[in-house]
Amino acid sequence: MVRIILSKIEDESTAKDDCDFHITPEEFNNPKQCDAACNRVRKLFEAVRDRYKDVFSPTETITASNGQLAVVISQLQQYSFMDSPHDVIGTAYEVYVASHLKGERGQYFTNRLVVNMMVKMASPSEKDIILDPACGSGGFILTAMNYIFDTIDSSSRTANAKEILKRNVVHQLFGVDISPKLVKIAKANMLLGKDGHGGIEHANSLDSVENLSARFNELCGIGKPDIILTNPPFGSGYDLRVKEDSILEQYKIGHQWETNDDGSVTYSDKLNNKMGIAPEVLFLEKCLEWVKEDGIIGIVMAKGQLDNREAYAMRKRICEHAQILAVINLHEDTFEPFCGSKASVIFLRKVKHILPDYRIFMAISNKVGQTSRGEAILKRDTEGNPVIKNGQHVLDEDLSEIAVSYHDFIKGTLQESEFRYTIAFSELDKDSLSFNPVHYLPQYNAAFKQVITLGDSDKFEIHRLGDLAEVYNGPRFKRPYADVGVTEGPTIRKYFTGTALTQLNSDNVKYLDSAKATPQQRKQLDVLTIHKGYILVSDSGTLGRVTYALQQHDGHVATNNLIRIVCKDIAMRGYLYEFLQSSLGQSLMLKNSYGTNQEHLEPDIIADIPIPVPADRTMVEQIGNTVIDSIEQLEQSIASGNNARSLLSGILN
């Protein structure tokens, strides 16, 4: 498909009056004429192939059959690719073959809106050396090149001066990728951009940069790039993690480490080669080494690396060697439908001396112009009609707005809002060094401040939830399901999913058979057994949903995705149940959610929630006992309803 696209572009760039990339209805329906039309297109590619011998081998051809090729020609002949503002080859490659590659090495293609946002944030100029060490199809460097070209075109320079600048720019773009196929695609992609493919090489960027060509090292070696923009492969799964000693020994993060009481990190001589390291963490350290002093790094990271324990040493290293310019959480559908990973963008400036207390731009993207199936979501006017700009539908997204807000931040004119705001470097959580914008959301910080303020008064005391109740969720386990249709028996136990817990009639309840369980599974079932009065909080999916275990749940098994809160003090139990459902309680719980593929809450996060408890015990009892009374009335209502159904069934049968 890429060869066909290059043939189309070759045809558009020719000085001939008649185009060769076309097929008439008569040609399409006549086998001999169809073959002739296809041969015209094959010769177009051969011209490209022979001109760029460093990209294509002399035997490469369009391998589609004439029947297939004729269909493609008929569909593409109406479009002008050279006038397209998009990364045509990269998009085509993504559509046709990317789904195969994505599963191999944690690779996936970067949403074009994310690429555009990052390039706009970096604001490259014609003087900058630009590098993508995991370049894929070349989307970042191609977009950066077009951004610079647009800047040059909008300047007051002469036409001749503009053309000279553009010719220079294409030799300041560099990319590296571990996949030889992607390197070829990236080079082909850059052929559209004034022949800027010479700076793209096949190599493993995580290995020594000295392995790259002498020319590459001379122009874009260690300490040479002004700007690095990249989306390295994600690798949280064991098979994708880097475990090779020859790679890990080159990185601080590749070694085992531990934190000291003051938050500093001590590295050992031992490599972390048993579990390995997620590749994106190593890429971040490599970028910090590679970029020049005062240079900019913009990198897409798995969202979990912003606050998980594994990447703490990397975050500490960033704090010591760079200024954090921006952290943006991307929408969960950003990389769908090919990849469900949740991701963030980090922008850094490499500096020798950290400013005393600089501010960090943070943002959370709430719309990315597409559904989880990759279907476009269009921006609409007040009457519901799609908005059209420059002849094209406008996607309903906020990434372009985030880029504008970032530059407002740089200029000191940012109007802070709920999802675009700043924090001081000193406000980073000292224990976790979390970079996660959610951790610092104004509404969540306001909730925490509200609790602290309440604690300063004589009317409230602040207690950890874990000091008021036992908090846990239990182990994962393989469920010993009962045979189909079996719902009763001495060894049969109900199994409640999170959804079933919220249903008064328990429509979605499942059944387990402890007779089928191994001794280990029986122990796990005991731990996961819930009883009336347990407060249950969902730890994934719909986060923070709070339910109360009723009599119908007593002694049965519930999913391990529910965090158990067990409080023996009945009045306090009712108070906690009501508080955790309040907007204040929800804000405190969700403040510390984390995860790359799916958001999670952990029992220790819930246990650490500060609970404002009235100093007047009678107030606790008044609220808590009222809640418990309402639950008892609910159970009576359920019992009455069941009794009515039983009576009706009796008279009807």
CORHU-V105018 format. One record per backbone hydrogen bond with DSSP energy under -1.0 kcal/mol. NH is the residue of the N-H (numbers start at 1). CO is the residue of the C=O. E is the energy in kcal/mol with one decimal. If there is no record, write none. Layout:
BEGIN
[[NH,CO,E] [NH,CO,E]]
END
This chain:
BEGIN
[[5,1,-2.4] [6,2,-2.5] [7,3,-1.8] [8,4,-2.0] [9,5,-2.3] [10,6,-2.5] [11,7,-2.0] [12,8,-1.9] [13,9,-1.8] [22,20,-1.9] [28,24,-2.9] [29,25,-1.7] [34,30,-3.1] [35,31,-2.2] [36,32,-1.9] [37,33,-2.2] [38,34,-2.3] [39,35,-2.2] [40,36,-1.6] [41,37,-1.4] [42,38,-2.3] [43,39,-2.1] [44,40,-1.3] [45,41,-1.8] [46,42,-2.1] [47,43,-1.8] [48,44,-1.6] [49,45,-3.2] [50,46,-2.6] [51,47,-1.4] [52,48,-1.8] [55,52,-1.5] [56,52,-2.2] [60,57,-1.6] [69,65,-3.2] [70,66,-2.3] [71,67,-1.2] [72,68,-1.9] [73,69,-2.7] [74,70,-2.2] [75,71,-1.4] [76,72,-2.4] [77,73,-2.1] [79,76,-2.0] [84,81,-1.4] [88,86,-1.6] [91,87,-2.4] [92,88,-2.6] [93,89,-3.1] [94,90,-2.2] [95,91,-2.5] [96,92,-2.5] [97,93,-2.5] [98,93,-1.3] [100,97,-1.1] [101,97,-1.1] [102,98,-2.2] [104,101,-1.7] [115,111,-2.1] [116,112,-2.6] [117,113,-2.2] [118,114,-2.6] [119,115,-2.5] [120,116,-2.5] [121,117,-2.3] [122,118,-2.2] [123,119,-2.0] [128,125,-1.5] [130,172,-2.8] [131,227,-2.4] [132,174,-1.8] [135,176,-2.2] [138,135,-3.0] [142,138,-2.4] [143,139,-2.3] [144,140,-2.6] [145,141,-2.2] [146,142,-2.2] [147,143,-2.2] [148,144,-2.4] [149,145,-2.7] [150,146,-2.4] [151,147,-2.0] [152,148,-2.6] [153,149,-3.0] [154,150,-1.8] [155,152,-1.3] [162,158,-2.4] [163,159,-2.0] [164,160,-2.0] [165,161,-2.3] [166,162,-2.2] [167,163,-2.0] [168,164,-1.6] [169,165,-2.3] [170,166,-1.6] [171,168,-1.4] [172,169,-2.5] [174,130,-2.6] [175,199,-2.2] [176,132,-2.1] [177,201,-1.6] [183,179,-2.1] [184,180,-1.9] [185,181,-2.1] [186,182,-3.1] [187,183,-2.4] [188,184,-2.4] [189,185,-2.8] [190,186,-2.3] [192,189,-1.3] [193,190,-1.5] [196,190,-1.5] [200,197,-1.5] [201,175,-2.5] [203,177,-1.7] [207,204,-1.9] [211,208,-1.7] [212,209,-1.9] [217,213,-2.4] [218,214,-2.2] [219,215,-2.0] [220,216,-3.7] [221,217,-1.3] [223,290,-2.5] [224,221,-2.2] [226,129,-2.0] [227,129,-2.1] [228,296,-2.5] [229,131,-2.0] [230,298,-2.2] [234,106,-1.8] [240,237,-1.1] [242,277,-3.0] [248,244,-2.7] [249,245,-2.5] [250,247,-1.8] [251,248,-2.0] [255,252,-1.8] [256,270,-3.0] [258,266,-2.0] [260,264,-2.8] [263,260,-2.2] [266,258,-2.8] [268,256,-3.0] [272,254,-3.3] [273,271,-1.4] [277,242,-1.9] [281,278,-1.2] [282,278,-1.2] [283,279,-2.6] [284,280,-1.7] [285,281,-1.6] [286,282,-2.5] [287,283,-2.7] [288,284,-1.9] [289,285,-1.6] [290,286,-2.6] [291,287,-2.5] [292,225,-2.7] [294,350,-2.5] [295,292,-2.3] [296,226,-2.6] [297,348,-2.6] [298,228,-3.1] [299,346,-2.5] [300,230,-2.0] [301,344,-3.1] [303,342,-2.5] [305,302,-1.8] [306,303,-1.8] [307,304,-1.2] [308,304,-1.9] [312,309,-1.7] [315,311,-2.5] [316,312,-2.7] [317,313,-2.0] [318,314,-2.2] [319,315,-2.3] [320,316,-1.3] [321,317,-1.4] [322,318,-2.0] [323,349,-3.0] [325,347,-2.4] [326,347,-1.6] [327,361,-2.1] [328,345,-2.6] [329,363,-2.4] [330,343,-2.3] [334,331,-1.9] [339,335,-2.2] [342,596,-3.1] [344,301,-2.8] [345,328,-2.7] [346,299,-2.7] [347,326,-2.8] [348,297,-2.7] [349,323,-2.2] [350,295,-2.2] [351,321,-1.5] [360,423,-3.3] [361,325,-2.2] [362,421,-3.1] [363,327,-1.9] [364,419,-2.0] [365,329,-3.1] [369,396,-1.5] [371,375,-2.3] [374,371,-1.8] [377,369,-2.1] [379,394,-3.5] [381,385,-2.8] [384,381,-2.0] [387,379,-3.1] [389,392,-3.1] [392,389,-1.9] [394,387,-2.2] [396,377,-3.0] [397,395,-1.4] [398,367,-2.0] [402,398,-2.1] [403,399,-1.9] [404,400,-1.6] [405,401,-2.6] [406,402,-2.3] [407,403,-1.7] [408,404,-2.0] [409,405,-2.2] [410,406,-2.3] [411,407,-2.1] [413,408,-3.1] [417,420,-3.2] [421,362,-2.4] [423,360,-1.8] [425,358,-3.0] [427,424,-2.1] [428,425,-1.5] [433,429,-2.4] [435,306,-2.7] [439,436,-1.3] [440,437,-1.4] [441,438,-1.3] [445,441,-2.9] [446,442,-2.6] [447,443,-1.5] [448,444,-2.2] [449,445,-2.9] [450,446,-2.3] [451,447,-2.0] [452,448,-2.5] [453,449,-2.7] [454,450,-2.2] [455,451,-2.2] [456,452,-1.2] [457,454,-1.2] [461,613,-2.7] [463,611,-2.2] [465,609,-2.0] [466,607,-2.9] [467,464,-1.3] [468,465,-1.2] [469,465,-1.6] [470,566,-2.5] [472,564,-2.1] [481,479,-1.6] [482,511,-2.5] [486,483,-2.2] [492,489,-1.3] [493,512,-2.6] [495,510,-3.2] [496,557,-3.1] [501,497,-1.8] [503,500,-1.0] [509,506,-1.4] [510,495,-2.5] [512,493,-3.3] [513,480,-3.0] [514,491,-2.7] [516,513,-1.7] [522,518,-2.5] [523,519,-1.6] [524,520,-1.9] [525,521,-2.6] [526,522,-1.8] [527,523,-1.8] [528,524,-2.0] [530,556,-2.9] [533,549,-2.4] [534,531,-2.0] [535,565,-2.4] [536,547,-2.8] [537,563,-2.0] [538,545,-2.0] [539,561,-2.6] [543,541,-1.4] [544,538,-2.1] [545,542,-1.0] [547,536,-2.7] [549,534,-2.7] [553,550,-1.4] [555,530,-2.2] [556,553,-2.0] [557,494,-2.4] [558,528,-1.8] [559,496,-2.2] [562,559,-1.1] [563,537,-3.4] [564,472,-4.5] [565,535,-2.5] [566,470,-2.8] [573,569,-2.6] [574,570,-2.0] [575,571,-2.1] [576,572,-2.9] [577,573,-2.3] [578,574,-2.0] [579,575,-2.6] [580,576,-2.8] [582,579,-1.2] [586,582,-2.7] [587,583,-2.2] [588,584,-1.9] [589,585,-1.9] [590,586,-2.7] [591,587,-1.2] [592,589,-1.0] [593,590,-1.5] [594,600,-1.8] [600,594,-2.7] [601,539,-1.9] [606,602,-2.0] [607,603,-3.0] [608,604,-1.3] [609,606,-1.4] [611,463,-3.2] [613,461,-3.3] [615,459,-3.1] [619,616,-1.4] [620,616,-1.1] [621,617,-2.4] [622,618,-2.3] [623,619,-2.3] [624,620,-3.1] [625,621,-2.4] [626,622,-1.1] [627,623,-2.0] [628,624,-2.3] [629,625,-2.6] [630,626,-2.0] [631,627,-1.9] [632,628,-2.4] [633,629,-2.3] [634,630,-1.9] [635,631,-2.2] [636,632,-2.2] [637,633,-2.2] [638,634,-2.5] [639,635,-2.6] [640,636,-2.5] [641,637,-2.6] [642,638,-2.5] [643,639,-2.2] [644,640,-2.5] [645,641,-2.2] [646,642,-2.0] [647,643,-2.4] [648,644,-2.5] [649,645,-2.5] [650,646,-1.9] [651,647,-2.0] [652,648,-2.1] [653,649,-1.7]]
END
